[in-house]
Amino acid sequence: MNDAVLQLEGLVKTYGTDSPAEIRVLQGLDLIVNKGETVALVAPSGAGKSTLLHIAGLLDVADRGVVRIGGADLANKSDRARTAARRQDIGFVYQFHHLLPEFSALENIVLPQLANGVADVRAKDRALTLLDRVGIAARAGHRPAALSGGEQQRVAFCRALANEPRLLLADEPTGNLDPATADQVFDAMMQLVADTGLAAVIATHNMELAARMDRVLRLENGKLISA
């Protein structure tokens, strides 16, 4: 049985092609992430971590290479097919929470489910379950401005998992938090990943957090190496 959730093969991405300022960000990069596996992605700023995550998450397109999610090659599919795959199979978390300020924590998690055709009652039940798992169910009715930074990011994790994706992609998800809060949020995130069994690729500068994941990979000279 193939447990690979994410497969990247021979990814090439260059910016400023045919100019003196050409930057080769990815150079034949390969990666396989299996179900239930957590992978830390580390690299200096500007090395291409965000580019890699955006290509893996179908938000950007490589110059060459294969992107498979659950075995389906989506690198050259239509925008409609890629959008459907993002909505159903991929959850994103960024350094800033990007929650909708006019909606409550609960509503921020319900809305992506409604957009995916989930019934309102079921969407609310799942949102409350997720908030409970990260320990902030009591804050469900609060808008983002009334939540602490750690609470906001926990809601962002719950929103990313709202549609039960196969793959979680996170770009410096604790980068805006103090060390103690970052540790608490990371624990909550890892527990959610363990509970759901999804695959996760998490870019971070925090080597202590990276060391708690199954694998640590460094992006260097456009390729991934074991750190």
PLY file of the C-alpha trace (Angstrom):
ply
format ascii 1.0
element vertex 227
property float x
property float y
property float z
element edge 226
property int vertex1
property int vertex2
end_header
0.00 0.00 0.00
1.35 3.45 -0.95
1.17 5.81 2.02
2.68 8.78 0.15
0.49 11.87 0.51
2.87 14.38 -1.09
5.32 13.52 -3.86
7.53 16.17 -5.47
9.76 15.02 -8.31
12.40 17.05 -10.13
11.02 20.47 -9.22
12.77 23.37 -10.92
11.90 27.00 -10.22
13.84 30.01 -11.47
13.09 33.71 -11.10
14.40 36.34 -13.51
15.12 33.85 -16.29
17.59 35.04 -18.93
18.61 38.06 -16.89
21.80 38.83 -14.95
19.72 38.66 -11.74
18.47 35.12 -12.41
17.82 33.20 -9.19
17.55 29.41 -9.26
15.45 28.63 -6.21
14.69 24.94 -6.77
17.04 22.72 -8.76
15.61 19.26 -9.35
14.12 18.99 -5.87
12.52 15.70 -4.72
10.40 15.00 -1.64
8.04 12.28 -0.41
5.91 12.77 2.72
3.84 9.85 3.97
0.57 9.71 5.84
1.04 10.57 9.51
4.56 11.95 8.95
5.76 15.37 10.11
8.63 16.99 8.21
10.44 20.13 9.35
11.75 22.37 6.58
14.63 24.62 7.59
16.70 27.13 5.61
17.92 30.71 5.80
15.50 33.46 4.83
15.33 33.82 1.06
16.42 30.25 0.36
13.05 29.30 -1.12
11.05 27.66 1.70
7.91 29.65 0.92
8.30 28.99 -2.80
8.54 25.27 -2.13
5.46 25.31 0.10
3.48 27.33 -2.45
4.33 24.87 -5.23
3.52 21.88 -3.01
0.26 23.57 -2.06
-0.67 24.32 -5.70
-0.52 28.08 -5.16
2.44 28.42 -7.52
3.69 26.45 -10.52
7.18 25.04 -11.00
9.03 25.52 -14.28
9.42 21.74 -14.43
8.58 18.78 -12.24
5.78 16.68 -10.79
3.49 17.48 -7.85
1.38 14.56 -6.64
-1.20 14.78 -3.87
-2.60 11.40 -2.90
-1.10 9.92 -6.06
-2.75 12.38 -8.46
-0.38 14.48 -10.58
-1.66 18.05 -10.28
1.31 20.05 -11.55
-0.22 20.78 -14.95
-3.92 20.49 -14.22
-6.41 23.29 -14.84
-6.86 26.10 -12.34
-10.25 24.64 -11.48
-8.78 21.21 -10.68
-5.97 22.74 -8.63
-8.42 24.91 -6.70
-10.59 21.88 -5.92
-7.54 19.96 -4.70
-6.45 22.85 -2.47
-9.90 23.09 -0.94
-10.29 19.37 -0.31
-6.81 18.00 0.26
-4.56 20.77 1.61
-4.60 22.90 4.75
-2.43 26.02 5.05
-1.13 27.87 8.10
0.99 31.00 7.86
3.08 33.07 10.27
0.19 35.52 10.56
-3.18 33.91 11.26
-5.16 35.67 8.45
-8.44 35.07 10.28
-11.46 37.04 9.06
-11.79 39.82 11.68
-15.55 40.26 11.44
-16.27 36.59 12.24
-15.90 34.61 15.45
-13.37 31.83 15.95
-16.14 29.29 15.35
-17.32 31.03 12.17
-13.78 31.21 10.80
-13.65 27.41 10.96
-17.21 26.89 9.72
-16.92 29.06 6.60
-14.42 26.93 4.63
-16.57 23.89 5.34
-19.69 25.61 4.00
-17.73 26.56 0.88
-16.93 22.87 0.48
-20.59 21.86 0.67
-20.74 20.71 4.30
-24.07 21.20 6.07
-24.19 24.02 8.64
-24.87 21.84 11.69
-22.13 19.38 10.81
-19.69 22.23 10.12
-20.37 23.79 13.52
-19.96 20.44 15.27
-16.59 19.86 13.62
-15.46 23.41 14.39
-16.30 22.99 18.07
-14.57 19.61 18.16
-11.40 21.09 16.69
-11.44 24.05 19.07
-11.90 21.67 21.97
-8.90 19.60 20.85
-6.66 22.66 21.02
-8.12 23.76 24.35
-10.01 26.91 23.40
-13.60 25.78 22.89
-14.64 28.39 25.47
-13.39 31.09 23.11
-15.47 29.92 20.15
-17.70 33.02 20.14
-14.85 35.54 20.29
-13.62 37.48 17.28
-9.88 37.39 16.47
-9.22 40.82 18.03
-10.41 39.47 21.38
-8.05 36.47 21.24
-4.41 36.27 22.26
-1.76 35.59 19.62
-1.55 31.96 20.65
-5.31 31.57 20.54
-5.48 33.18 17.10
-2.92 30.75 15.75
-4.74 27.77 17.26
-7.88 28.89 15.47
-5.83 29.17 12.27
-4.71 25.54 12.71
-8.29 24.45 13.25
-9.40 26.31 10.14
-6.63 24.62 8.13
-7.96 21.23 9.22
-11.65 22.10 8.85
-12.13 20.18 5.59
-10.15 17.13 6.77
-7.22 17.57 4.36
-4.60 14.93 3.58
-1.76 17.45 3.85
-0.91 20.33 6.19
1.55 22.98 5.00
2.74 25.55 7.55
5.09 28.47 6.93
6.72 29.67 10.19
3.44 29.09 12.08
4.89 30.08 15.46
7.22 32.80 14.18
5.20 35.67 15.67
4.84 34.11 19.12
6.99 34.28 22.23
8.88 31.04 23.05
6.47 29.79 25.72
3.37 30.44 23.59
5.08 28.99 20.51
5.75 25.78 22.42
2.11 25.52 23.54
0.76 26.19 20.05
3.20 23.70 18.53
2.08 21.03 21.01
-1.55 21.67 20.07
-0.71 21.46 16.38
1.22 18.20 16.76
-1.64 16.69 18.72
-4.07 17.59 15.94
-1.73 16.06 13.37
-1.44 12.88 15.46
-5.21 12.67 15.92
-5.95 13.04 12.21
-3.01 11.12 10.73
-2.41 13.66 7.98
1.00 14.46 6.50
2.61 17.76 7.50
5.44 19.91 6.14
6.32 22.76 8.50
8.85 25.48 7.72
10.47 26.86 10.85
13.57 28.65 12.12
13.05 27.09 15.55
15.42 24.12 15.66
14.04 22.89 18.99
10.59 22.56 17.45
12.04 21.09 14.26
13.80 18.37 16.24
10.44 17.18 17.60
9.23 16.25 14.12
9.83 12.94 12.35
12.36 14.38 9.89
14.31 17.61 9.51
15.24 18.65 5.97
17.38 21.62 4.96
16.79 23.47 1.70
20.27 24.10 0.34
21.34 25.02 -3.20
17.85 24.28 -4.48
17.63 20.74 -3.08
16.63 19.07 0.18
19.17 17.34 2.40
18.83 15.71 5.82
19.69 18.16 8.57
0 1
1 2
2 3
3 4
4 5
5 6
6 7
7 8
8 9
9 10
10 11
11 12
12 13
13 14
14 15
15 16
16 17
17 18
18 19
19 20
20 21
21 22
22 23
23 24
24 25
25 26
26 27
27 28
28 29
29 30
30 31
31 32
32 33
33 34
34 35
35 36
36 37
37 38
38 39
39 40
40 41
41 42
42 43
43 44
44 45
45 46
46 47
47 48
48 49
49 50
50 51
51 52
52 53
53 54
54 55
55 56
56 57
57 58
58 59
59 60
60 61
61 62
62 63
63 64
64 65
65 66
66 67
67 68
68 69
69 70
70 71
71 72
72 73
73 74
74 75
75 76
76 77
77 78
78 79
79 80
80 81
81 82
82 83
83 84
84 85
85 86
86 87
87 88
88 89
89 90
90 91
91 92
92 93
93 94
94 95
95 96
96 97
97 98
98 99
99 100
100 101
101 102
102 103
103 104
104 105
105 106
106 107
107 108
108 109
109 110
110 111
111 112
112 113
113 114
114 115
115 116
116 117
117 118
118 119
119 120
120 121
121 122
122 123
123 124
124 125
125 126
126 127
127 128
128 129
129 130
130 131
131 132
132 133
133 134
134 135
135 136
136 137
137 138
138 139
139 140
140 141
141 142
142 143
143 144
144 145
145 146
146 147
147 148
148 149
149 150
150 151
151 152
152 153
153 154
154 155
155 156
156 157
157 158
158 159
159 160
160 161
161 162
162 163
163 164
164 165
165 166
166 167
167 168
168 169
169 170
170 171
171 172
172 173
173 174
174 175
175 176
176 177
177 178
178 179
179 180
180 181
181 182
182 183
183 184
184 185
185 186
186 187
187 188
188 189
189 190
190 191
191 192
192 193
193 194
194 195
195 196
196 197
197 198
198 199
199 200
200 201
201 202
202 203
203 204
204 205
205 206
206 207
207 208
208 209
209 210
210 211
211 212
212 213
213 214
214 215
215 216
216 217
217 218
218 219
219 220
220 221
221 222
222 223
223 224
224 225
225 226
